Amino acid sequence: MRLPSKELKGDYVPMRVGRASLAGAVMVLIVAAGTPILIHHVRGARFETTVAPIRSFDACVRATQLELRQVGAMANSSEECQTGAPSIWFKVTVRNTGHRAAWVNTCDIQTLDRNGHATLGGTVRTRWLNFPAGPYLEPGEQVFFVSPMFDDKGGSLLTPPPGITSFGVSCPPIDYHGNVPA
């Protein structure tokens, strides 16, 4: 005797699960699990940086005193400012807005004229803050430092040319891959 068949409504199609579809499902799971790790690595540390020129000796001494206090160091602020006397000094604030921690050691700085053209390029550096690696910034942390402007080779102090209306700055995050300089 034959049993009556039931009609299936909708787009139901019976499917056999074979090795190929099982391998595909495993691949989807691997990619789904690895994507957050890849995004975390690619997005990494990102530094948001602001710069403010310090145009007087007294302002340099005050900013340097604050810098020294933030790391618990003792030094003569006026001597620090006198060593960079011919150069303009800057207060540089760096904030890690990324997803990983990184070090900051130097920043590239440009002086810009009224038309936004770079007139001079140089470097500002963290100097003695956690020397020689620089400060280590976890995501969300920020640090500031005071520095004169050095030439791109990091040696000579630079005096910015007249007609500067603004400054551009960028500080690359550094990952020493476990080999932090001592």
C-alpha positions as CSV (number, residue, x, y, z in Angstrom):
1,M,0.0,0.0,0.0
2,R,1.2,3.4,-0.9
3,L,1.2,6.3,1.6
4,P,0.0,9.6,0.3
5,S,2.8,12.1,-0.3
6,K,2.8,15.4,1.4
7,E,3.3,18.5,-0.7
8,L,5.9,20.9,0.4
9,K,5.1,24.5,0.1
10,G,7.6,27.2,-0.6
11,D,11.0,26.9,-2.1
12,Y,12.2,24.0,0.0
13,V,14.9,22.0,-1.7
14,P,16.4,19.1,0.1
15,M,20.1,19.3,0.2
16,R,22.8,16.8,1.0
17,V,25.6,18.0,3.1
18,G,28.8,16.8,1.6
19,R,32.5,17.4,2.1
20,A,32.6,20.4,-0.1
21,S,29.9,22.3,1.7
22,L,31.4,21.3,5.1
23,A,34.8,22.7,4.0
24,G,33.0,25.9,2.8
25,A,31.4,26.3,6.2
26,V,34.7,25.8,8.0
27,M,36.3,28.4,5.7
28,V,33.5,30.9,6.5
29,L,34.1,30.3,10.3
30,I,37.8,30.8,9.9
31,V,37.4,34.1,8.0
32,A,34.8,35.3,10.4
33,A,37.0,34.6,13.4
34,G,40.1,36.1,11.8
35,T,38.5,39.3,10.6
36,P,38.5,41.1,14.0
37,I,42.2,40.2,14.5
38,L,43.1,41.5,11.0
39,I,41.1,44.7,11.6
40,H,42.8,45.2,15.0
41,H,46.2,44.8,13.4
42,V,45.5,47.0,10.3
43,R,43.8,49.8,12.4
44,G,46.6,49.7,14.9
45,A,47.7,52.9,16.7
46,R,46.8,56.3,15.3
47,F,48.1,59.5,16.7
48,E,46.1,62.7,16.7
49,T,48.5,65.6,17.2
50,T,48.3,69.3,17.9
51,V,51.1,71.8,18.0
52,A,51.3,75.3,19.5
53,P,54.3,77.6,19.0
54,I,56.0,78.9,22.2
55,R,57.1,82.4,21.3
56,S,58.7,83.7,24.6
57,F,61.3,82.4,26.9
58,D,59.0,82.7,29.9
59,A,56.3,80.6,28.1
60,C,59.0,78.0,27.3
61,V,60.1,77.8,30.9
62,R,56.4,77.3,32.1
63,A,55.7,74.7,29.5
64,T,58.9,72.8,30.2
65,Q,58.2,72.8,33.9
66,L,54.8,71.2,33.2
67,E,56.4,68.7,31.0
68,L,58.9,67.8,33.7
69,R,56.1,67.4,36.3
70,Q,54.1,65.1,34.1
71,V,56.9,62.5,34.1
72,G,58.2,63.3,37.6
73,A,61.6,64.5,36.5
74,M,63.7,67.3,37.9
75,A,65.7,69.6,35.7
76,N,66.3,73.3,35.2
77,S,63.6,74.5,32.8
78,S,65.4,77.8,32.0
79,E,68.6,75.8,30.9
80,E,66.4,73.6,28.7
81,C,64.9,76.6,27.0
82,Q,68.3,78.3,26.6
83,T,69.8,75.3,24.8
84,G,67.3,75.8,21.9
85,A,67.6,79.6,22.0
86,P,67.7,80.5,18.3
87,S,64.9,78.1,17.4
88,I,61.2,78.5,18.0
89,W,59.9,76.1,20.6
90,F,56.7,74.0,20.3
91,K,54.3,72.3,22.7
92,V,53.3,69.1,20.9
93,T,50.3,67.1,22.3
94,V,49.9,63.5,21.0
95,R,46.9,61.4,21.7
96,N,46.5,57.7,20.7
97,T,43.1,57.5,19.0
98,G,43.8,54.0,17.6
99,H,43.2,50.5,18.8
100,R,46.8,49.5,19.8
101,A,49.5,50.9,21.9
102,A,52.6,52.4,20.4
103,W,55.6,54.7,21.1
104,V,56.1,58.2,19.9
105,N,59.6,59.5,19.5
106,T,59.8,62.3,16.9
107,C,57.3,64.3,15.0
108,D,57.6,65.9,11.6
109,I,56.7,69.6,11.5
110,Q,56.2,72.1,8.7
111,T,55.8,75.8,8.8
112,L,53.1,77.0,6.4
113,D,52.6,80.4,4.8
114,R,49.3,82.2,4.1
115,N,48.6,80.0,1.0
116,G,49.2,76.8,3.0
117,H,52.5,76.1,1.3
118,A,55.3,74.5,3.3
119,T,58.2,76.9,3.8
120,L,60.3,74.8,6.2
121,G,60.3,71.2,7.3
122,G,61.9,69.9,10.5
123,T,61.6,67.6,13.5
124,V,60.5,68.0,17.0
125,R,61.4,65.2,19.4
126,T,60.5,63.9,22.8
127,R,64.1,64.3,24.0
128,W,64.4,62.7,27.4
129,L,60.9,61.3,27.9
130,N,61.5,57.6,28.2
131,F,64.6,58.0,26.1
132,P,65.5,56.5,23.6
133,A,62.2,54.8,22.8
134,G,59.9,57.7,23.5
135,P,56.7,57.7,25.5
136,Y,54.5,54.6,25.3
137,L,50.8,55.5,24.6
138,E,48.0,53.1,25.2
139,P,44.8,53.7,23.3
140,G,43.1,56.8,24.6
141,E,46.3,58.1,26.4
142,Q,47.9,61.4,25.6
143,V,51.2,63.1,26.3
144,F,52.7,66.4,25.6
145,F,56.3,67.5,25.2
146,V,58.2,70.7,24.5
147,S,60.9,70.8,21.9
148,P,62.7,73.2,19.6
149,M,62.6,72.6,15.9
150,F,65.5,70.6,14.4
151,D,66.4,70.1,10.8
152,D,65.3,66.9,9.2
153,K,68.6,65.2,10.0
154,G,67.9,65.9,13.7
155,G,71.0,68.0,14.3
156,S,70.8,71.7,13.8
157,L,68.2,74.0,15.4
158,L,66.1,75.8,12.9
159,T,64.8,79.4,13.0
160,P,61.4,79.6,11.1
161,P,61.3,82.1,8.2
162,P,59.0,85.2,8.4
163,G,55.4,85.0,7.1
164,I,54.4,81.8,8.9
165,T,50.7,81.6,9.6
166,S,50.3,78.0,10.8
167,F,52.1,74.7,11.4
168,G,51.5,71.2,10.3
169,V,52.6,68.2,12.4
170,S,52.5,64.4,12.2
171,C,53.9,61.9,14.7
172,P,54.2,58.4,13.4
173,P,53.4,55.6,15.8
174,I,56.3,53.3,16.4
175,D,56.1,49.5,17.0
176,Y,59.5,48.2,18.0
177,H,58.2,44.6,17.7
178,G,59.5,43.7,21.1
179,N,63.0,45.2,20.6
180,V,62.5,48.4,22.5
181,P,65.8,50.4,22.6
182,A,67.3,50.7,26.0
